[in-house]
């Protein structure tokens, strides 16, 4: 009744190839964007922007890049933190070494640096797969840690290893307040998500999915595995690199190589698995789960212990948060291994035939 495409006829190829062919989906996406751009800024405070919304938008973008490689092309990667670091430091060097370098081109150039780095460490995917490929991409993480700790030129000869940026502007508008940072990150996320959605629906996207499902059969029907795999690494690394530059420039402002440790690579992989492999929407669901759940636990646990007349220390709160968070991840993967996106898909399918039985 509420979610049916009955009577919505397609009379042209353009209409049939729409990103959101069902009218209800277009209305829902438009409503979500209106809420994100106009309603949320009028209701949220600085803490909500800095603690939740800005990390959520940036991590959603990074998870989107990881999902293209892992979910759509089936290439396991544990080097996402390294790609973020290369994007961040690449953008930083362009920003500080070129006079009057605009912010947006610096971010894109940082993404291109991550693309080259991703293609380099994606070459093992032509020969190995599965666990061996995961180990090969993990080498990118250790290499980037060594590179940014030892090569001081990449840090603009900083003795402490920490770098910072200030005076950020986009088209002459300062990016200083929490609201302006949120709107800028949200705009980048929306553009990248639309481009990624179009890309996975194109010929190259179908090649990625063919390689993921059975690479030998894909090669037999004429798909070039080398081109498909390296293009997936390139696109994924570019998106992750832009996300890393945003994480450094917008969220941190001052950072060091430890900000892009192997932990962030695992967090991004968890986002993709929990959100749903091979789903653009899954990147948003996974990022929301990973970013919001620890904050909710941090606020909920002290009150829970207070009901029993107990106090919990900061260290105990941190340990309890990690244990509960890990338990939730394991429980969720057992209950729904296909991720939150699968639940969303099932819910939409049930709405299509409601109130009739499935």
BAFIMI-381371 format. One record per atom (N, C-alpha, C): residue in one letter; x, y, z. Coordinates in steps of 0.2 Angstrom, whole numbers, plus 5000, padded with zeros to 4 digits. Example, Ala and Ser with C-alpha at 12.3 -4.5 7.8 and 13.67 -1.06 7.14 Angstrom:
<atoms>
A506649725039 A506249785039 A506649845039 S506449895035 S506849955036 S506450005039 
</atoms>
This chain:
<atoms>
X500449945000 X500050005000 X500450065000 X500950065005 X501350125005 X501950125001 X502250064999 X502850064995 X502750014989 X502350034984 X502249994978 X502450034972 X502650004967 X502750034961 X502250024956 X501650004958 X501149994953 X500950054950 X500850054943 X500650114940 X501250164938 X501850144940 X502350194939 X502750164933 X502550184927 X502750154920 X503350194918 X503850154915 X504450184912 X504350194904 X504350254902 X504250254894 X504850274891 X505450274894 X506050294890 X506650264894 X507250254890 X507850224893 X508050264899 X508050334898 X508250374904 X507850364910 X507250354910 X506750344915 X506950274918 X507050224914 X507250154916 X507850154920 X508350194918 X509050194921 X509150244927 X508550264930 X508650314935 X508950274941 X509350314945 X509650284951 X509150264956 X508650304957 X508050284961 X507450274957 X507250214954 X506750214949 X506050214953 X505950204959 X505350204962 X505250274965 X504650294964 X504450364967 X504550374974 X504350324978 X504450324985 X505150334987 X505650304984 X506350304985 X506550374984 X506350404979 X506550474977 X506350524982 X505750514984 X505450554989 X505750554996 X505950484998 X506250475004 X506950505004 X507350494999 X508050524998 X508050594999 X507550624995 X507450704995 X507350725002 X506850685006 X506750705013 X507350705017 X507750645017 X508350635021 X508850695019 X508950715013 X509350765011 X509150835014 X508450845014 X508250905017 X508350905024 X508250855027 X508350855035 X509050865036 X509450835032 X510250835034 X510450905033 X510250935027 X510551005026 X510151065029 X509551055031 X509151115033 X508951105040 X508651045042 X508351035049 X508851025054 X509350975053 X509850965058 X510251025060 X510551065055 X510951125057 X510551165062 X509851175061 X509551215066 X509351185073 X509451125073 X509351085080 X509951065084 X510451045080 X511051015083 X511551075086 X511851055092 X512351105095 X513051085093 X513551115095 X514251105093 X514451035095 X514351015101 X514550945103 X514250895098 X513650895097 X513350855092 X513650845085 X513850905083 X514150915076 X514850875077 X515250895082 X515950875082 X516050805085 X515550785089 X515650715092 X515350655088 X514750675084 X514350625080 X514350645073 X514050695071 X513950705064 X514550715059 X515050755061 X515650755057 X515950685057 X516150655062 X516450585061 X515950535057 X515350545058 X514850495054 X514950515047 X514950575045 X514950585038 X515650565035 X516150575038 X516850565035 X516950485035 X516750455041 X516750375041 X516350345036 X515750375035 X515350345030 X515650345023 X515950405021 X516350415015 X516950355015 X517250345020 X517850295020 X517550225019 X516950215023 X516650145022 X516450135015 X516150195012 X515950185005 X516550165000 X517150195001 X517650164998 X517850094999 X517850075005 X518050005007 X517549965004 X516949975004 X516349935001 X516449924994 X516649974990 X516849964983 X517349904982 X517849904986 X518349854985 X518149794988 X517949794994 X517749724998 X517149694996 X516649744996 X515949714994 X515749704987 X515949754983 X515849744976 X516349704972 X516949714973 X517449674970 X517749614973 X517549604980 X517749544983 X518549544985 X518849594985 X519549594987 X519649624994 X519849574999 X519949595006 X520549645007 X520349695010 X520949745012 X520949765019 X521549765022 X521649785029 X522149845029 X522149885023 X522649935022 X522250005022 X521650005024 X521250065023 X521450125027 X521750115033 X522050165037 X522650195033 X523050155030 X523650175026 X523350225020 X522850205017 X522550245011 X522350315014 X522050315020 X521850375023 X522450415025 X522950385027 X523550425029 X523850455023 X523950415018 X524250445011 X523750505009 X523150495009 X522750555007 X522750615011 X522850605018 X522850655022 X523550695021 X524150655021 X524750695021 X524850715013 X524550685008 X524650705002 X524350775001 X523650775004 X523350845003 X523650895007 X523950875013 X524350925017 X524950955014 X525350915010 X525950935007 X525750985001 X525250964997 X524951014992 X524751074995 X524351075001 X524051135004 X524651175007 X525151155010 X525651195013 X526251215008 X526351175003 X526951194999 X526751234993 X526151234990 X525951274985 X525551334987 X525851394986 X525451454989 X524751464986 X524351484991 X523651494990 X523251434987 X523451374989 X523151314986 X522451304989 X521951304985 X521251294987 X521151234991 X520651224995 X520551164999 X520351104995 X519851124991 X519551064987 X520051034982 X520451074978 X520951034974 X521450994978 X521651024984 X522050994989 X521850924991 X521150924993 X520850854995 X520850804989 X520650834983 X520650784977 X521350764975 X521850804976 X522550784974 X522750734980 X522550744986 X522750694991 X522350624989 X521750624987 X521450564984 X521850534979 X522150574974 X522550544969 X523150514971 X523450544976 X524050514979 X523850444982 X523250444986 X523050374988 X522850324983 X522650354977 X522550304971 X523150274969 X523650314968 X524350284966 X524550234971 X524550254978 X524750204983 X524350144983 X523650144982 X523250094982 X523350044976 X523450074970 X523650034964 X524249994965 X524750024968 X525449994970 X525349934974 X524949944980 X524849884984 X524249844982 X523949854977 X523449814974 X523649764969 X524349774967 X524649734962 X524649654964 X524749644971 X524749574973 X524049544972 X523549584971 X522849554970 X522849514963 X523249524959 X523349494953 X523549424953 X523849404959 X524149344960 X523849304966 X523649344971 X523449304977 X522749334979 X522449294983 X521749314985 X521649294993 X521049314995 X520849295002 X521349315007 X521549275012 X521949285017 X522649315015 X522849285010 X523549315007 X523449385005 X522949405002 X522849475000 X522749515006 X522449495011 X522349535017 X522949545020 X523449495020 X524149515023 X524549555019 X524449555012 X524749595007 X524549665008 X523949685009 X523649745010 X523849775017 X523849725022 X524149745029 X524849775028 X525249755024 X525949775023 X525849855021 X525349875018 X525349945016 X525249985022 X524949955027 X524849995034 X525450005037 X525849955038 X526549955041 X527049995037 X526949995031 X527450035026 X527250115027 X526650125027 X526450195028 X526650225035 X526550185040 X526750205047 X527550215047 X527950175044 X528650185044 X528750245040 X528450255034 X528550315029 X528450385033 X527850385036 X527750455039 X528050465046 X528350415048 X528750425054 X529550445053 X529750415047 X530450425046 X530650475040 X530150485036 X530350535030 X530050605033 X530450645036 X530250705038 X529950755033 X530250745027 X529950795022 X529250795021 X528950735022 X528250725021 X527850755026 X528150775032 X527850805038 X528050885038 X528350905032 X528550975032 X529150985037 X529550935038 X530150945042 X529950955049 X529350925051 X529150935058 X529550895063 X529850925068 X530250885073 X529750835077 X529250865079 X528750825084 X528350765080 X528350775073 X527950725070 X527250745069 X527050795072 X526350825072 X526250885067 X525750885063 X525650935058 X524950965059 X524851025057 X524151055058 X524051095052 X523351115051 X523151165046 X522651215049 X522651265046 X522151315048 X522051365043 X521551405044 X521351455039 X520951425033 X520551365034 X520251335028 X519651375025 X519651375019 X519151415015 X518951375009 X518251375007 X518051355001 X517651404998 X517851424992 X517551474988 X517451544992 X518051554996 X518051615000 X517651615006 X517351555008 X516951555014 X517351515019 X517451535025 X517851505030 X517551445032 X517951395033 X517751325036 X518051325043 X517751355048 X517951355055 X517451335060 X516851355059 X516351335064 X516151255063 X515851225068 X515651155068 X515151145062 X514651195062 X514151195057 X514451195050 X514951245048 X515151245042 X515551185040 X515951155045 X516351085044 X515851035042 X515251035046 X514750975044 X514450985037 X514251045036 X513951055029 X514451035023 X515051055024 X515551035019 X515650965019 X515750925024 X515850855024 X515250825021 X514650845023 X514050815020 X513950825013 X514150885010 X514150895003 X514650854999 X515250845002 X515750794999 X515450724999 X515150705004 X514850635005 X514250625000 X513850674999 X513250664995 X513550654987 X514050704985 X514250694979 X514650634977 X515050614982 X515450544981 X514950484981 X514450484985 X513950434986 X513550424979 X513350484976 X513050484970 X513450454964 X514050474964 X514550454959 X514650374960 X514750354966 X514850284967 X514250244965 X513650264967 X513050234965 X513050224958 X513150274954 X513150274947 X513750224944 X514250224947 X514850184945 X514750114946 X514450094951 X514250024952 X513749994948 X513350044945 X512850024941 X513050014933 X513650044932 X513950044925 X514249984923 X514549984918 X514949924915 X515449894920 X515849944922 X516449934927 X516149904933 X515649924936 X515349894942 X515149824941 X514849814935 X514649744934 X515249694933 X515849724930 X516449684930 X516649674937 X516649724942 X516849704948 X516449654952 X515849654951 X515349604954 X515549534951 X515649534944 X515849464941 X516449434944 X516949484945 X517549454948 X517449434955 X517049464959 X516849444965 X516549384966 X516049364961 X515749304961 X516149244959 X516449254953 X516849194951 X517349224946 X517949244948 X518449274943 X518649234937 X518649164938 X518849124932 X518349124927 X517649124929 X517149124924 X517149194921 X517249244925 X517249314922 X517849324917 X518449294918 X518949294913 X518749254907 X518349204908 X518149164902 X517749204897 X517249244900 X516749284896 X517049354894 X517749364895 X518049424892 X518249474896 X518049474903 X518249524908 X518949514910 X519349574909 X520049574911 X520149584919 X520349524922 X520449534929 X520849584932 X521449594928 X521949644930 X521649714930 X521249734925 X520949794924 X520349804929 X519949754930 X519449754935 X519649764942 X520149724944 X520449724951 X520849794952 X521249814948 X521649874949 X521149934949 X520649934945 X520149994944 X519849994951 X519649934954 X519249944960 X519749964966 X520349944966 X520849974970 X520950054970 X520950074963 X521050144962 X520450184964 X519850164963 X519250204965 X519150204972 X519250144975 X519150134982 X519750174986 X520350174984 X520850214987 X520750284986 X520450314981 X520350384980 X519850404985 X519250364985 X518750384990 X519050384997 X519350334999 X519650325006 X520150385007 X520550405002 X521050455003 X520750525004 X520150535000 X519850595001 X519550595009 X519250545011 X519050535018 X519550545023 X520150525021 X520750535026 X520950605026 X520950635020 X521050715020 X520550745024 X519950735024 X519350765027 X519450755035 X519650685037 X519750675044 X520250715047 X520850725043 X521350765046 X521250835046 X521050865040 X520950935039 X520350965043 X519750925043 X519150955046 X519050925053 X519150865054 X518950835061 X519550845066 X520150835064 X520750835068 X521050905068 X521150935063 X521550995062 X522250985063 X522450955068 X523150935070 X523150865071 X523650825068 X523750755069 X524450735068 X524550665069 X525150635068 X525050565065 X525550525063 X525450465060 X525050415064 X525050415070 X524650375075 X523850385074 X523650435071 X522950445070 X522650405065 X523150375060 X522950325055 X523250255056 X523150225062 X523350165064 X522950105061 X523250045062 X522849985060 X522149985063 X522050015068 X521450005072 X520850035067 X521050095064 X520550125059 X520350075053 X520850035051 X520749995046 X520249935048 X520349915054 X519849865056 X519149895057 X519149955060 X518449985061 X518149995054 X518450015049 X518150025043 X517949955040 X518249905041 X518049835039 X517449815042 X517449825049 X516849815053 X516249855050 X516349915049 X515749955046 X515449925040 X515849895035 X515649865029 X515249805031 X515549765035 X515249695036 X514649705040 X514549755045 X513949765049 X513449795044 X513649845040 X513149885036 X512949835031 X513349795028 X513149755022 X513549765016 X513849705014 X514349705009 X513949715002 X514349754998 X513949764991 X513349804991 X513349854996 X512749894996 X513049964998 X512850014994 X512950084996 X512650105002 X512050085003 X511650105009 X512050075015 X512350015014 X512649985020 X513250025023 X513550065019 X514150105021 X513850155027 X513250175025 X512950225030 X512750195036 X512450135036 X512150095041 X512750075046 X513250045043 X513850025047 X514250085050 X514250145047 X514650195050 X514250225056 X513550225055 X513150245061 X513150195067 X513250135065 X513250085071 X513950095074 X514450095071 X515150105074 X515250165077 X515050225075 X515150295077 X514650305083 X514050285083 X513550305088 X513550255094 X513650195093 X513550145098 X514050155104 X514750165103 X515150185109 X514950245113 X514650295109 X514450355113 X513850345117 X513350305114 X512750285118 X512950245124 X513450195123 X513650155129 X513950195134 X514350245132 X514750285137 X514250325141 X513650345138 X513150385142 X512750335146 X512650275143 X512150235147 X512450195153 X513050175152 X513350125157 X513350165164 X513650225165 X513650255171 X512950255175 X512450275171 X511750275174 X511550205176 X511750155172 X511550085174 X511850055180 X512550075181 X512850055187 X512650095193 X512350155192 X512150195197 X511450175200 X511050135196 X510450105198 X510650055204 X511150025203 X511349975208 X511849995214 X511850065214 X512250095219 X513050085218 X513250075212 X513950065211 X514150125206 X514850135207 X515150185203 X515650145198 X515750175192 X516250145187 X516750195186 X517350175186 X517950215184 X517950225177 X518350275175 X518450295168 X518750235164 X519250205167 X519550145164 X519150085164 X518750075169 X518250025169 X517650035164 X517450095163 X516950115158 X517250105151 X517950115150 X518250105143 X518250025142 X518449985147 X518449915146 X517749885145 X517249905149 X516549885148 X516349905141 X516449965139 X516249985132 X516549945127 X517149925127 X517449885122 X517149815122 X517049785128 X516749715128 X516049715126 X515649765128 X514949765125 X514949775118 X515349825116 X515349835109 X515549775104 X516049745107 X516249685103 X515749625103 X515449615109 X514849565109 X514349585105 X514149645104 X513649665100 X513749655092 X514449665091 X514649645084 X514549575082 X514849535087 X514749455086 X514049435086 X513649465090 X512949445090 X512549465084 X512749525082 X512449545075 X512649505069 X513249485069 X513449445063 X513149375063 X513049355069 X512649285070 X511949295068 X511649345070 X510949355069 X510749375061 X511149415059 X511049445052 X511749455048 X512049395046 X512749405043 X512749445037 X512149465033 X512149505027 X512149575029 X512149595035 X512149665037 X511449695038 X511549765040 X510949805041 X510549815034 X510949825029 X510649835023 X510149775020 X510349715022 X509849665021 X509249665025 X509249695031 X508649705035 X508249755031 X508549805029 X508249865026 X507949835019 X508249795016 X507949765009 X507349725011 X507449685016 X506849645018 X506249685020 X506349735024 X505849775026 X505449815020 X505849835015 X505549865009 X505149815005 X505349755005 X505049695001 X504349685005 X504349685011 X503749665015 X503249725014 X503549785014 X503049845013 X502749845006 X503049815001 X502749804994 X502149764994 X502149714998 X501549674998 X501049675004 X501249725009 X500749735014 X500149755012 X499549735015 X499449695021 X499449625019 X499549595013 X499549525012 X500049485015 X499949425016 X500549385019 X501049375014 X501749365017 X502249355013 X502249285010 
</atoms>
